[in-house]
């Protein structure tokens, strides 16, 4: 995910996330609910509400692609 993320963005795990994280990778689509800023304003970790699971979990932004 190279674009700067913001709360409310619709995201999904990348193909790389699905293959590398396997059973730990979230499924389906999610909405960013919180951003943890690090290193000069770059969001390294975001909290995502995953619709399919109905849970909020943290994930590194590198494992996500923005859909909206």
Secondary structure as GFF3:
##gff-version 3
##sequence-region A 1 68
A	DSSP	beta_strand	10	13	.	.	.	ID=ss1
A	DSSP	alpha_helix	15	21	.	.	.	ID=ss2
A	DSSP	three_ten_helix	22	24	.	.	.	ID=ss3
A	DSSP	beta_strand	29	38	.	.	.	ID=ss4
A	DSSP	beta_strand	42	50	.	.	.	ID=ss5
A	DSSP	beta_strand	55	60	.	.	.	ID=ss6
A	DSSP	three_ten_helix	61	63	.	.	.	ID=ss7
A	DSSP	beta_strand	64	66	.	.	.	ID=ss8
###
